[in-house]
Amino acid sequence: MIENKADLREYLEAEKKIYLPTRKKHIEGFMLGSKNYHIWKYLRILRISEYHLNSSGSYHKLMYAVNRRRKYRLGYKLGGFEICENTFGKGLTVYHYGPVITAAGVRIGENFVTAGNICIGFKGNAEDKDRRGPQIGDNVYMGWGATVIGDVRVADNAVIGAGAVVTKSIDEEGAVAAGVPAVVIRARGTENV
């Protein structure tokens, strides 16, 4: 979570290295309007919004509102990025345009990678009265079209296959899950389970 300017710089530098690793790539991305440039620009606004949300004072409230509006407008242009503040740790990587939706209350660790078109949130039914969202560990990969819903945990280094729907916790670190509903198809250090 970004709590001060040092944290903000750390997050921004880590994510800029992913999308625009060199000055040449940055200039090229700006001039050509590349996908990486636009996704990084969205993440930059997201991180600045998080900084202002987590800071106190009238100035920060105003700047949070301004940046949140900018975030929504750019998210719409990117095909439906709707990422709530304070959900992702640093090092978020999104490979493609398309919906990336997270609900407030979801917590996702560092170095999360996705192809895109994902949803991470609540079940959205009467059983989900406490509105506890998923808790996802570090270094997790989610394939295109994957969904994680409900009060579930996903361990570090897990891989969630394309189109998978995770409704139960994946407790083993490094597990590979796929299917609807998702099941672990390979545990860490094994060929097939």
LOSEKE-625712 format. One line per field, with one value per residue (C-alpha): residue in three letters; chain; x, y, z. Coordinates in steps of 0.001 Angstrom, whole numbers, plus 500000, padded with zeros to 6 digits. Each point is the difference from the previous one (the first is absolute). Layout:
REM residues N
code (ALA; ...)
unit (A; ...)
x (X; ...)
y (Y; ...)
z (Z; ...)
END
This chain:
REM residues 193
code (MET; ILE; GLU; ASN; LYS; ALA; ASP; LEU; ARG; GLU; TYR; LEU; GLU; ALA; GLU; LYS; LYS; ILE; TYR; LEU; PRO; THR; ARG; LYS; LYS; HIS; ILE; GLU; GLY; PHE; MET; LEU; GLY; SER; LYS; ASN; TYR; HIS; ILE; TRP; LYS; TYR; LEU; ARG; ILE; LEU; ARG; ILE; SER; GLU; TYR; HIS; LEU; ASN; SER; SER; GLY; SER; TYR; HIS; LYS; LEU; MET; TYR; ALA; VAL; ASN; ARG; ARG; ARG; LYS; TYR; ARG; LEU; GLY; TYR; LYS; LEU; GLY; GLY; PHE; GLU; ILE; CYS; GLU; ASN; THR; PHE; GLY; LYS; GLY; LEU; THR; VAL; TYR; HIS; TYR; GLY; PRO; VAL; ILE; THR; ALA; ALA; GLY; VAL; ARG; ILE; GLY; GLU; ASN; PHE; VAL; THR; ALA; GLY; ASN; ILE; CYS; ILE; GLY; PHE; LYS; GLY; ASN; ALA; GLU; ASP; LYS; ASP; ARG; ARG; GLY; PRO; GLN; ILE; GLY; ASP; ASN; VAL; TYR; MET; GLY; TRP; GLY; ALA; THR; VAL; ILE; GLY; ASP; VAL; ARG; VAL; ALA; ASP; ASN; ALA; VAL; ILE; GLY; ALA; GLY; ALA; VAL; VAL; THR; LYS; SER; ILE; ASP; GLU; GLU; GLY; ALA; VAL; ALA; ALA; GLY; VAL; PRO; ALA; VAL; VAL; ILE; ARG; ALA; ARG; GLY; THR; GLU; ASN; VAL)
unit (A; A; A; A; A; A; A; A; A; A; A; A; A; A; A; A; A; A; A; A; A; A; A; A; A; A; A; A; A; A; A; A; A; A; A; A; A; A; A; A; A; A; A; A; A; A; A; A; A; A; A; A; A; A; A; A; A; A; A; A; A; A; A; A; A; A; A; A; A; A; A; A; A; A; A; A; A; A; A; A; A; A; A; A; A; A; A; A; A; A; A; A; A; A; A; A; A; A; A; A; A; A; A; A; A; A; A; A; A; A; A; A; A; A; A; A; A; A; A; A; A; A; A; A; A; A; A; A; A; A; A; A; A; A; A; A; A; A; A; A; A; A; A; A; A; A; A; A; A; A; A; A; A; A; A; A; A; A; A; A; A; A; A; A; A; A; A; A; A; A; A; A; A; A; A; A; A; A; A; A; A; A; A; A; A; A; A; A; A; A; A; A; A)
x (500000; 501231; 500185; 502545; 501924; 502863; 497553; 498443; 503396; 500858; 496750; 500260; 503618; 499288; 497078; 501707; 502843; 497421; 498275; 502587; 503401; 502094; 499709; 499880; 496994; 498292; 500426; 499052; 496912; 498910; 500556; 498263; 497346; 501000; 497985; 502760; 500075; 496237; 499883; 502928; 498260; 496894; 502072; 501787; 496662; 498819; 503085; 499694; 496327; 501064; 502535; 497391; 497348; 502388; 501115; 498036; 498958; 497764; 502624; 500342; 496207; 499746; 502926; 498560; 496719; 501819; 502227; 497196; 498021; 503040; 500425; 496401; 500181; 503222; 498761; 496987; 502273; 502079; 496965; 498738; 502806; 498159; 502669; 499140; 502700; 502128; 499301; 503267; 503519; 502831; 501045; 496571; 500259; 497052; 500881; 496907; 497148; 496652; 498131; 502095; 497518; 500706; 497680; 500841; 501194; 501938; 503698; 502552; 503726; 503011; 500960; 496510; 499839; 496963; 499232; 496852; 496209; 499895; 497607; 500989; 497231; 497060; 497445; 497256; 497290; 498153; 502582; 502741; 498726; 503463; 501286; 503387; 501901; 502815; 503489; 502625; 503696; 503169; 501172; 496608; 499112; 496378; 499265; 497616; 496402; 500694; 497813; 500601; 496893; 499038; 501887; 502853; 503778; 502479; 503514; 503228; 501334; 496686; 498900; 496326; 499257; 498121; 496257; 500256; 497486; 501524; 497348; 502058; 503379; 503222; 502178; 503074; 502750; 500808; 496828; 498463; 496197; 497664; 496391; 496516; 499928; 503780; 501823; 503700; 501334; 503631; 501577; 503427; 502788; 497736; 499154; 496302; 497697)
y (500000; 503467; 502098; 502689; 501549; 497505; 497102; 501760; 500417; 496350; 498747; 502322; 499055; 496272; 500167; 502362; 497452; 497406; 502092; 502581; 498645; 502585; 503669; 498995; 497714; 502794; 502520; 497403; 498986; 503622; 500826; 496866; 499796; 496414; 497591; 499849; 503781; 500253; 497174; 501536; 503387; 498407; 498313; 503274; 501759; 497054; 500221; 503772; 499517; 497458; 502449; 502747; 497607; 498799; 503529; 502377; 503588; 502009; 500237; 496208; 499538; 502386; 498408; 496540; 501065; 501538; 496977; 497513; 501702; 499869; 496314; 499179; 501892; 498286; 496619; 500324; 500696; 496921; 497764; 499886; 500298; 500361; 499521; 501152; 501801; 498012; 496607; 499163; 499911; 501443; 498479; 499573; 498822; 499994; 498768; 501035; 502474; 498735; 499769; 499786; 500244; 499885; 500746; 502037; 497707; 497706; 499660; 498872; 499622; 501237; 499117; 498965; 499225; 499609; 499739; 502072; 499634; 498969; 500519; 499756; 500698; 498922; 497292; 502574; 497902; 499876; 497596; 502623; 502274; 500795; 500973; 498422; 499949; 497796; 500204; 499198; 499455; 501204; 499017; 498683; 499699; 500135; 499045; 501763; 499917; 498557; 500840; 499769; 500576; 499743; 499698; 497895; 499953; 499420; 499035; 501588; 499034; 498468; 499866; 500347; 498821; 501916; 500004; 498369; 500919; 499729; 499620; 498028; 500774; 498877; 499350; 498387; 502360; 499708; 498072; 500135; 500231; 499828; 499288; 501114; 499782; 500056; 497008; 499509; 498050; 500107; 500476; 501494; 497660; 497444; 499300; 499215; 499506)
z (500000; 499109; 503146; 499129; 497098; 500338; 499583; 497010; 498307; 500677; 498438; 496998; 499296; 500279; 497578; 497573; 499677; 498933; 497324; 498934; 501097; 498147; 499124; 496333; 500653; 501937; 497166; 497399; 501997; 500372; 496325; 498694; 502719; 500772; 502110; 502635; 500269; 500556; 502548; 501900; 499905; 501560; 502722; 500690; 500572; 502124; 502224; 500367; 500968; 502623; 501428; 500349; 501367; 502718; 500947; 502206; 499386; 497678; 497263; 499831; 499929; 497057; 498138; 500634; 498366; 497014; 499438; 500547; 497228; 497695; 500877; 499072; 496708; 498924; 501250; 497742; 497004; 500847; 499630; 503557; 502551; 503337; 502637; 503510; 501938; 502467; 498423; 498190; 501400; 497944; 496693; 498394; 496379; 497592; 496498; 498014; 499869; 501237; 503260; 503171; 502837; 503740; 502879; 503077; 502769; 497666; 500886; 497429; 500624; 498084; 496420; 498917; 496262; 497774; 496316; 500643; 500004; 503668; 502897; 503672; 502456; 502095; 499320; 499814; 501609; 503310; 501499; 499651; 502801; 501394; 496526; 500479; 496757; 498777; 501501; 497355; 500748; 498279; 496498; 498870; 496305; 498748; 496410; 497625; 501179; 503456; 502995; 503758; 502111; 503647; 503257; 498585; 500341; 497185; 501093; 498739; 496559; 498894; 496379; 499131; 496477; 497325; 500561; 503436; 502704; 503486; 502703; 502548; 501537; 498336; 503028; 498480; 498929; 496296; 499132; 496538; 499880; 497023; 499123; 500993; 502945; 500268; 501452; 500609; 497024; 500979; 503400; 500502; 498971; 498303; 496391; 500423; 502932)
END
